[in-house]
Amino acid sequence: MRFQYRISVLNENTLEESWHVRLSRFSVFLYASFFILLTFFILASIIIFTPLKYYLPGYGSPDDRMDIISKSIQVDSLLNQMEMQSAYLDVLKGIISGDIEHDSAQVNDTIPLKERAEILMEKSKAEKEFVERYEAEEKYNLASLTPNGVERVFVFFKPTKGVISSSFDVQDKLYGISVVTAPHEAVVSVLAGTVVYTSFSFTYGWVIHIQHEDNYLSIYKHNAQLLKKPGDLVKAGEVIAFTGDETDVKTGNHFYFELWKQGKPVNPEEVIIF
């Protein structure tokens, strides 16, 4: 391994030695190993620190992956919208051609109905006497005073990330809040519950209702895509839908959320930290 060899370069005409080197098998092995390692590190650096790595299998840009997901969601939304438009046009064609009869409408005057309801709600003389007698008998009855149980405390999740653009106002018939979100933001369930209703409308886009414990009902509107269907059980904080973006005419990036309890609207900002 250490035996020296002399490698010479001679001039063919004069036989004069122009260049020579002394090598052994061990030194040739070291030089070759060093050359292979140097070549490996140079190629690895070129692949890692240059865009050349994107041409190799297994590498991909995160932005490209997000763009593909976004485009697939848009394509799915467009297909759903085309199906709705096709069904709408079929109904219009049927009405114009006379194959479908229009719905009949019955006009009801609300004033007589309101007066009749007020008359029915008035207490009779016998009812008034019974109430007065019952209140007098039960006034000092301690057994009728049932202590209130410990009220359950619910921890609500924020339905989505964004900025509130309109607040809860019963006077203006705003029973929820509007939130401006980022494009395709995730929508999560505020509490654990069961999906009881899903639909699509040209006004609110995709809508989903979830029934929770203690008669809480949460409503999520202006969604671009739903991930759950009626009957599905969801956990608190589980993703159930995605919002739209500025290019989506029906949904946009304005998400709308309502919270109801026992048939009455609840201000979401009083129970959820936004």
For each residue, the residues with C-beta under 8 A, 3 or more apart:
1: 24 25 26
2: 24 25 26
3: 24 25
4: 22 23 24
5: 22 23 24
6: 20 21 22
7: 20 21 22 23
8: 17 19 20
9: 17 18 19 20
10: 15 16 17 18
11: 14 15 16 17 18
12: 15
13:
14: 11
15: 10 11 12
16: 10 11
17: 8 9 10 11 20
18: 9 10 11
19: 8 9
20: 6 7 8 9 17
21: 6 7
22: 4 5 6 7
23: 4 5 7 27 28
24: 1 2 3 4 5 27 28
25: 1 2 3 28 29
26: 1 2 29 30
27: 23 24 30 31
28: 23 24 25 31 32
29: 25 26 32 33
30: 26 27 33 34
31: 27 28 34 35
32: 28 29 35 36
33: 29 30 36 37
34: 30 31 37 38
35: 31 32 38 39
36: 32 33 39 40
37: 33 34 40 41
38: 34 35 41 42
39: 35 36 42 43
40: 36 37 43 44
41: 37 38 44 45
42: 38 39 45 46
43: 39 40 46 47
44: 40 41 47 48
45: 41 42 48 49
46: 42 43 49 50 52
47: 43 44 50 52 53 56
48: 44 45 53
49: 45 46
50: 46 47 53
51: 54
52: 46 47 55 56
53: 47 48 50 56 59
54: 51 59 60 61
55: 52 59
56: 47 52 53 59
57:
58:
59: 53 54 55 56
60: 54 64 65
61: 54 64 65
62: 65 66
63: 66 67
64: 60 61 67 68
65: 60 61 62 68 69
66: 62 63 69 70
67: 63 64 70 71
68: 64 65 71 72
69: 65 66 72 73
70: 66 67 73 74 183 184
71: 67 68 74 75
72: 68 69 75 76
73: 69 70 76 77 184 224 225 242
74: 70 71 77 78 247 248
75: 71 72 78 79
76: 72 73 79 80 225
77: 73 74 80 81 224 225 244 248 251
78: 74 75 81 82
79: 75 76 82 83
80: 76 77 83 84 200
81: 77 78 84 85 250
82: 78 79 85 86
83: 79 80 86 87
84: 80 81 87 88 200 202
85: 81 82 88 89
86: 82 83 89 90
87: 83 84 90 91
88: 84 85 91 92
89: 85 86 92 93
90: 86 87 93 94
91: 87 88 94 95 100
92: 88 89 95 96
93: 89 90 96 97
94: 90 91 97 99 100
95: 91 92 98 99 100 102
96: 92 93
97: 93 94
98: 95
99: 94 95
100: 91 94 95
101:
102: 95
103:
104:
105:
106:
107:
108: 113
109: 112 113
110: 113 114
111: 114 115
112: 109 115 116
113: 108 109 110 116 117
114: 110 111 117 118
115: 111 112 118 119
116: 112 113 119 120
117: 113 114 120 121
118: 114 115 121 122
119: 115 116 122
120: 116 117
121: 117 118
122: 118 119
123: 127 128 131
124: 127 128
125: 128 129
126: 129 130
127: 123 124 130 131
128: 123 124 125 131 132
129: 125 126 132 133
130: 126 127 133 134
131: 123 127 128 134 135
132: 128 129 135 136
133: 129 130 136 137
134: 130 131 137 138
135: 131 132 138 139
136: 132 133 139
137: 133 134 141
138: 134 135 141 144
139: 135 136
140:
141: 137 138 144 145
142: 145
143:
144: 138 141
145: 141 142
146:
147:
148: 151
149:
150:
151: 148
152: 213 214
153:
154: 191 212 213 214 216 271
155: 236
156: 190 191 271 272
157: 188 189 190 191 236 237 272
158: 161 188 190 272 273 274
159: 179 187 188 189 190 218 220 255 257 268 272
160: 179 181 185 186 187 188 243 255 257
161: 158 181 182 185 186
162: 179 180 181 182 185 255
163: 179 180
164: 167 177 178 179 180 269 274
165: 178 179 180 254
166: 169 174 177 178
167: 164 174 177 267 269
168: 174 175 176 177 265 267 268 269
169: 166 172 173 174
170: 173 174 175 265
171:
172: 169
173: 169 170
174: 166 167 168 169 170 177
175: 168 170 258 260 265
176: 168 219 221 256 257 258 259 265 268
177: 164 166 167 168 174 256 257 268 269
178: 164 165 166 254 255 256
179: 159 160 162 163 164 165 254 255 256 257 274
180: 162 163 164 165 253 254 255
181: 160 161 162 185 243 253 254 255
182: 161 162 185 243 253
183: 70 243 244 245 246 253
184: 70 73 224 242 243 244 245
185: 160 161 162 181 182 242 243 253 255
186: 160 161 239 241 242
187: 159 160 220 223 239 240 241 242 243 255
188: 157 158 159 160 237 238 239 240
189: 157 159 192 193 210 218 234 235 236 237 238 240
190: 156 157 158 159 212 218 236 259 272
191: 154 156 157 210 212 213 216 218 236
192: 189 212 213 233 234 235 236
193: 189 210 211 212 213 216 218 233 234
194: 210 211 231 232 233 234
195: 198 208 209 210 228 229 230 231 232 233 234 240
196: 209 210 211 217 230
197: 207 208 209 230
198: 195 206 207 208 209 226 228 229 230
199: 206 207
200: 80 84 205 206 207
201: 204 205 207
202: 84 250
203:
204: 201 207 221 222 256
205: 200 201 221 222 223 224 244 248 250 251
206: 198 199 200 223 224 225 226 241 251
207: 197 198 199 200 201 204 219 220 221 223
208: 195 197 198 219 220 223 226 228 240 241
209: 195 196 197 198 217 218 219 220
210: 189 191 193 194 195 196 217 218 220 234 240
211: 193 194 196 216 217
212: 154 190 191 192 193 216 217 218
213: 152 154 191 192 193 216
214: 152 154 261
215: 261 262
216: 154 191 193 211 212 213 259 260 261 266
217: 196 209 210 211 212 259 260 261
218: 159 189 190 191 193 209 210 212 257 258 259 260
219: 176 207 208 209 257 258 259 260
220: 159 187 207 208 209 210 223 240 241 255 256 257
221: 176 204 205 207 255 256 257 258
222: 204 205 243 244 251 252 254 255 256
223: 187 205 206 207 208 220 226 241 242 243 244 251 255
224: 73 77 184 205 206 241 242 243 244 245 248 251
225: 73 76 77 206 241 242
226: 198 206 208 223 229 240 241
227: 239 240 241 242
228: 195 198 208 232 234 240 241
229: 195 198 226 232
230: 195 196 197 198
231: 194 195
232: 194 195 228 229
233: 192 193 194 195
234: 189 192 193 194 195 210 228 238 240
235: 189 192 238
236: 155 157 189 190 191 192
237: 157 188 189
238: 188 189 234 235
239: 186 187 188 227 242
240: 187 188 189 195 208 210 220 226 227 228 234
241: 186 187 206 208 220 223 224 225 226 227 228
242: 73 184 185 186 187 223 224 225 227 239
243: 160 181 182 183 184 185 187 222 223 224 251 253 255
244: 77 183 184 205 222 223 224 248 250 251 252 253
245: 183 184 224 248 252 253
246: 183 252 253
247: 74
248: 74 77 205 224 244 245 251 252
249: 252
250: 81 202 205 244
251: 77 205 206 222 223 224 243 244 248 254
252: 222 244 245 246 248 249
253: 180 181 182 183 185 243 244 245 246
254: 165 178 179 180 181 222 251
255: 159 160 162 178 179 180 181 185 187 220 221 222 223 243
256: 176 177 178 179 204 220 221 222
257: 159 160 176 177 179 218 219 220 221 268
258: 175 176 218 219 221 265 268
259: 176 190 216 217 218 219 265 266 267 268 271 272
260: 175 216 217 218 219 263 264 265 266
261: 214 215 216 217 264 266
262: 215
263: 260
264: 260 261
265: 168 170 175 176 258 259 260
266: 216 259 260 261 270 271
267: 167 168 259 270 271
268: 159 168 176 177 257 258 259 271 272 274
269: 164 167 168 177 272 274
270: 266 267
271: 154 156 259 266 267 268
272: 156 157 158 159 190 259 268 269
273: 158
274: 158 164 179 268 269
